[in-house]
Amino acid sequence: MKAHDGLYIDGAWRPAESPDVIEVVNPADEQVIARVPAGGALDVDSAVRAARAALPAWAATPPAERAARLTALRDVLVARKDEIAETVTAELGAPLQFSQAVHAAVPIAVAGSYAELAATHSFEEKVGNSTVLHEPIGVVAAITPWNYPLHQIVAKVAPALAAGCTVVLKPAEDTPLTARLFAEAVHEAGVPAGVFNLVTGLGPVAGQALAEHPGVDLVSFTGSTAVGRQIGAVAGAAVKKVALELGGKSANVILPSADLAKAVNVGVANVMSNSGQTCSAWTRMLVHRDQYDEAVELAAAAAAKYGDRIGPVVNAKQQSRVRGYIEKGIAEGARLVAGGPESPQDKGYFISPTVFADVTPDMTIAQEEIFGPVLSILRYADEEDALRIANGTVYGLAGAVWAGDDAEAVAFARRMDTGQVDINGGRFNPRAPFGGYKQSGVGRELGAHGLTEYLQTKSLQF
């Protein structure tokens, strides 16, 4: 076990004001692997003050120089990609191969995209007799989750820095070691002191202090809808901007003309990825009633292959939560065709890859975000019925449509109330805007749309 001292504030590691610590547990074997400071309100205040002091100079730094710092940051992340993957595997439990391919590689691509955008984005435009300036919004509070620890950090910090903002990061308490690696990379990349600050701590303490702080101009939060509502209320009272990426219950709609086997297999893989701990996972598979039985058989067989290929969920609380949803599904009459609530291992927070059939739209497992390797398969009568079911939750984060040709799938996708839809297995695009409709959030991340979240406009009339 390793003890990590200090918080990264104003360009240096300094002792926390709070004596409390957070124990970091490896979810695969339940062993404590590290301790980090649990920063409190005084630490948050120091970090915000440092960010506030650094803001004028960083905002005035030419975009080309900001781009150079982001390029250097990307290069440091590339050099440390193996260490990043090993750290994510240790504190999140993801299999090492997945950590290398996704948890390390995707943030590197996102950091690179913002290095390019910082250099090419137009921060000034002419509109008639006006010059419109796009200026940094100020000090950003970035509060990130544990499920994709580095990606979620980079998706907030990189555009904020590209825009000329300064940042205070409060990462999830389950995965603080990845955040510390990121702070080291920022320092190595030569980002000026105070521009980026890291306070590890608990959400109700450090997170709340950060969201409430009068020196913060924008709160960017990724996490549950319930916490997002709380942050929105706090920010609203101060008329402070928020960017919220919240829950999801995404529909994977398989139209009758689709390649059923491919759609089902890719759909199951999507749900099992990262042990189901993905807000955009296609956790509801919608299949035409004439193909339903075949799809259930295919899904059950596909899920069985993931028994020893996925890692644990992040902690005991999450394991208990997912088990509770599986038990709820059984109690409400869904048919279990793979997996179940029993842990497949004696040690670690593992959940068996689970598939439910005969799920109806009103069931709890079809309405609420489970955040584990659990798939619900629903039948529909026709396209209008499929659309009603797909749009029939409070969420609207992501989804998928499969059809015999892209045009048919796109026509259906245009009617879905969701922020991102993959067409016939479309690939992830780190430059495309990501974010939700309805209670899945406010604002967008990634690409140029993600950059503009951190800008405010000023018009000069001539």
Steps between C-alpha positions, in 0.01 A plus 500: 500500500626845408424830672467801270553828677378837390264670261612667177433872551663797330756288316627298797409210726408635842364341818124497540343715770271209583659205685252253350603240243331285236589133473522379141380141461575262215152368413639175362642381833358752751847600619591857596767608252551867591394791714450856377401821678130572542504872438246725665353846459825680589688301236234576242523869586878497452463328163231739378706800610799364309286448190353849534846657527627310195196581285593843353837388366373167365195660337734749330738227382481469119302196385807364323689486831205336675498247215871436555442421868218261409721333239767456765239356736388250237862398445554440872184287512630299205832444676320385816220302336610168649514648850157655445351166393654317796371764742146488362502122521618514862241748627204434266546129432479518121693225316844630399437454128186713524682761706768523233259514206240732652587655836845615383459536123172694478607788730820535298293541183273754671795700632646507151173619352489797737861588429397535135178687582682748722717593203226510237180610675374848420477691826383811315252557216334780307120526504387802301630810673600300809808309605402204714759378747498149647674532834578251779221473752745504793574250775361153434411243764539157338338221702559164338378139551688175544379294204734652239734686733751650256263548208254696712781719633645575156155560350455788746848632569633502142222719351505726805873561457460541125236766564729691737328396823669383817386185677454337837447125465321288761520138378293209628625365830516144360754589229723782627828339392429554131424864576834537678676357196321757288613783731858377464458502122363857506802611703742321268332661198587844631150628568546815714447486874139545609351426160420144607443392861406166653310443824423138585213461743147381565209628294285629790801689639747609231253469212235707670752763614624530143154528345398765755820704485436859386831499313379231259334613177397163352441157649553209262372179655465143379312254719155404615191700416420532871830672577472701181173645627669604824787667317255673267309639798818628667624658179159645420490682830823675403398540132801287412527303177495120514586225256346171610555157346267271694327164481386291209276209406588475135299299248658268244231476234533205263268545202378189314725560199818500710764230524354361823800296612742790454270750670443275800865406545622859474220607732597250768866601470400864544316427826775279643778746417659653812287259707189690393623818670436724201234771504442467126474118499215356289336328796160457328498280191181544295417213262202438271266238642555267201877490569481521876561137600801471268644825637463376859686179418778694329532745788513228765772317309698819448479599867628158608828572320565799725498306827876528555569793268361791697632654817319577824282801564671779686407435863282303740224761493477477121501123513212504746312754286530289184400183682196684632391590149544142381286376788244770422484384137431143609238615751318707239472205262788537256653171383865449586680335205862568602679590821321594819558670835752250635865606485706278268806530729565483874721807499449832326193699401403288201159474332410227251419625147121505521226496236126535558228405252127573513572849631215747469552876469353573842736272693760658726788343307365660181468845652788554744873512442661188648866572418607139485522215246123457469306495171122519462342370179160644404273404210315746277215459252593757233723806455261735676494267797880480495524879493258532790704256708835654401382848603311375805746581778610821673842458338632583155876459494583253225368212293541287192297403194563202274337455160566351159632832375620819665218713360233293673691513828557875473130564437420325828788663689379848405185434704680383813519738797866445571829684460704243310399201286731242343383386157567135414791479742652843430840561657566734793600846384695708756418819306123451493292673769391275784220579742139433579140600455250515788643394837823375346653842532568853385775595255739302285849355528764420236591682180421860420167479683684397815736796464218753475363389839798680654460823304276803544425760235553872486391717207667829400292727277667738252 
